[in-house]
Structures are given as C-alpha cells and as structure tokens.
Amino acid sequence: MDTELFKGTLSLLILAMLSRQPRYGYELAATVHQHTHGAFTFREGSLYPCLHKLQAEGLLKGQWEEGPSTEGPGRKRRYYHITAKGRAALEEKRRSWDELCLAVNHVLEASHEQA
C-alpha cells in the first residue's frame, strides 16, 4: 500500500476509533491493524506524535487508568478519550474524506473508460 496515501488518514482513523470507545495507544494500533486486515499498521513514531497533536488541539484527552486484569490490579495505561471538539472535527474530516473519495473516483472512472 502507498504509505503517502495513508499519512493523511491517521488522525481520521484515530478519531473514528475513539468515537466508539476510549483506547490506549497499543490498542489503537492493534485495532486498526485488525480492522484493515493488516493493510494499515500504526508505528509508534507516527501514532504517538499524532495522539499528542490531537490532544494539544483539544480533540482528545488522555488520562492514566488502570487496565483490566484477571490477576489483581491492572497495569496503568494512558487511555485517550475523544472530546466534543474532537467529535465535531471527526464529522468535518468524514465530510472531507467523502468529498475526496468521490472526486478521486470520478477521475479514476473517467480514465478507466478511456483506456
């Protein structure tokens, strides 16, 4: 997969996943990998800077929480929660994504018809 295409979707995917439930970093990476059947892999060098940027913009808030454990106290992890501002940004990013896909598909279909 072309990684240049993937770069612009990182914040959209993070916000979308966090709109369903709070998650910690590794869980975000594992979930996107699973849901895309391995097509997308979040690397620490891109995931955590993006999470910090979204947090600085007020789209997410991170807080240390104890994770679930069957054998006593769980391990502390930084869970990220989407904010109201983050939900509004997600809707805007979804609209932009839909417009982009529509426009790109129009060009691809037109060039396919000419081939």
Secondary structure per residue as TSV (DSSP state, phi and psi in degrees):
chain	resnum	aa	ss	phi	psi
A	1	M	-	360.0	143.0
A	2	D	-	-71.2	112.3
A	3	T	H	-67.1	-23.9
A	4	E	H	-64.0	-37.4
A	5	L	H	-67.0	-35.3
A	6	F	H	-70.1	-34.4
A	7	K	H	-54.3	-41.9
A	8	G	T	-74.0	-8.4
A	9	T	T	-100.1	-6.9
A	10	L	H	-56.3	-53.1
A	11	S	H	-66.7	-35.8
A	12	L	H	-60.7	-47.2
A	13	L	H	-65.9	-40.3
A	14	I	H	-62.3	-49.6
A	15	L	H	-61.5	-40.7
A	16	A	H	-62.4	-45.3
A	17	M	H	-66.2	-38.5
A	18	L	H	-75.3	-17.2
A	19	S	H	-70.0	-21.6
A	20	R	H	-85.7	-39.9
A	21	Q	S	-170.0	153.4
A	22	P	-	-64.2	147.0
A	23	R	E	-145.7	159.6
A	24	Y	E	-100.0	166.7
A	25	G	H	-52.8	-53.4
A	26	Y	H	-61.3	-37.7
A	27	E	H	-64.4	-39.7
A	28	L	H	-59.4	-47.0
A	29	A	H	-63.0	-45.0
A	30	A	H	-66.3	-38.8
A	31	T	H	-66.9	-45.7
A	32	V	H	-66.8	-36.4
A	33	H	H	-62.6	-44.0
A	34	Q	H	-67.3	-47.3
A	35	H	H	-69.5	-21.5
A	36	T	T	-103.5	12.5
A	37	H	T	53.5	39.3
A	38	G	T	84.5	-0.5
A	39	A	S	-68.2	-35.2
A	40	F	-	-113.4	134.0
A	41	T	-	-130.9	119.1
A	42	F	-	-80.6	124.9
A	43	R	-	-95.5	148.5
A	44	E	H	-55.3	-36.9
A	45	G	H	-66.5	-17.7
A	46	S	H	-111.7	-35.1
A	47	L	H	-64.6	-54.6
A	48	Y	H	-68.5	-39.9
A	49	P	H	-60.6	-36.8
A	50	C	H	-67.2	-43.1
A	51	L	H	-59.9	-43.5
A	52	H	H	-65.1	-38.8
A	53	K	H	-65.4	-46.4
A	54	L	H	-62.5	-35.9
A	55	Q	H	-68.4	-42.9
A	56	A	H	-63.2	-31.2
A	57	E	T	-81.4	-2.9
A	58	G	T	80.9	14.4
A	59	L	S	-88.0	-21.9
A	60	L	E	-133.6	158.9
A	61	K	E	-130.8	139.8
A	62	G	E	-112.2	140.5
A	63	Q	E	-147.4	144.1
A	64	W	E	-75.5	129.4
A	65	E	E	-137.8	155.0
A	66	E	E	-84.1	125.7
A	67	G	-	-77.2	162.8
A	68	P	-	-66.3	146.3
A	69	S	-	-150.5	139.3
A	70	T	S	-87.7	-10.1
A	71	E	S	-120.6	53.6
A	72	G	S	97.2	-159.4
A	73	P	S	-58.8	136.2
A	74	G	-	-79.9	171.9
A	75	R	-	-79.8	141.9
A	76	K	E	-75.8	132.1
A	77	R	E	-136.1	152.9
A	78	R	E	-89.8	108.3
A	79	Y	E	-91.9	138.3
A	80	Y	E	-105.5	132.7
A	81	H	E	-119.7	136.8
A	82	I	E	-77.3	142.9
A	83	T	-	-97.9	173.5
A	84	A	H	-60.7	-40.3
A	85	K	H	-63.7	-36.4
A	86	G	H	-66.2	-38.1
A	87	R	H	-65.2	-39.9
A	88	A	H	-65.2	-41.6
A	89	A	H	-64.8	-37.1
A	90	L	H	-61.8	-43.9
A	91	E	H	-62.8	-40.0
A	92	E	H	-65.8	-42.9
A	93	K	H	-64.6	-36.9
A	94	R	H	-63.8	-43.8
A	95	R	H	-61.1	-45.3
A	96	S	H	-62.5	-41.4
A	97	W	H	-62.0	-46.0
A	98	D	H	-59.9	-42.9
A	99	E	H	-63.9	-43.4
A	100	L	H	-62.0	-48.2
A	101	C	H	-60.4	-42.7
A	102	L	H	-61.4	-47.5
A	103	A	H	-64.5	-45.0
A	104	V	H	-63.8	-42.5
A	105	N	H	-62.5	-36.6
A	106	H	H	-61.1	-44.8
A	107	V	H	-66.0	-45.6
A	108	L	H	-63.4	-41.2
A	109	E	H	-65.2	-41.5
A	110	A	H	-64.3	-41.4
A	111	S	H	-73.2	-29.0
A	112	H	H	-70.2	-38.0
A	113	E	H	-65.9	-31.1
A	114	Q	H	-81.2	-18.8
A	115	A	-	-74.0	360.0
